[in-house]
Amino acid sequence: MNHFAIGTQPVRNGYLAWFRRVHKATNEIIKSHGKPVIYPTEEKARAAAADALLVYLNSEMVRDGEVIGAARKEAGSVFRQRKEKA
């Protein structure tokens, strides 16, 4: 279960799209305004799942609810101060 994945699920009027993050054991269904999006074909659902996964992978990384970029900037300023003192 510790891997990224995408997939589709057939429903009454089409297909749902989902993706799974490495650190979660459940599939996240693609939603719009809080409701699952139903795609007319399996191919469109799979493409939407892949797009959603790419958006997640290319977003800011978060650690314990904190954006890592902010922590990296803070760490960089600390290490620069140490170099200047030496």
N, C-alpha and C positions, 0 to 999 in steps of 0.2 A: 504493500500500500504506500510505501514511501517513494512515490514517483509522480511526475506530472502526467496527466492524461486528459483526453478530450473524448467526447462521444455524443451519441444521439439516443433518444428514447422515443419510440413510436407512441403517439397518443391519438385520440379520436379524429382530430382534423388535420393531422400532420405530424411534426416531430419537434421534440424539445431538444435543445442543445445544452450540454453541460461540460464543465472542466473541473479538474481536481488539482489542488495545490499539494506540494510535497508534504507540508506539515499538517495537513488535514486529511482525515479518513473519509470524508463525505464529498459527494459531487455537488458542485454549485451550479444550479440551473440558471441559464441566462434569463434575466428579467428586465422588464421595462416598466417603470412606475410601480414597482412592487409586484407585478404580475408576470408569470412565465410567458415568454414569447413562443408562439407556435409557428414554426416554419413550414411552408408548403411541401418542401422536398427534403430528403435526408441530406443531400449534398449542401443545400443552403444552411441547414442546421449545423453540419460539420464545419463549414466555413466560418460560421458565427462563433462556434466554440473555439476554433483555432485563433480567431481574431481576439476574442476575450482573453485567452491565455497569453497571447503576445502582449496585450495591453498590461496585464498583470506583471509579466516578466520584465517589461521595460519601465515599470513605475518605480518610484522611490522605494528603496528598501527600508523596512521597519524592523526595529529590534525592541522588544518589550514595550510596544506602543509608542516608541520614539523613532523619528525619522533618522536614519543612520547618517545622512549628509550633515545634519547639525552636529552630531557627535564627532564626525570626522573633522569638521571645521574647528571645533573646540580643541581637539587633540592636536591638530596642526599648529594652532597658536601656542599651545603649551610647549611643544617640541621646538618651535622657533625661538621661544624665550630661553630655553635651556641652551641652545646653540649660541645665542647672543651673549649669555653670561660666561660661557667657556672661553 
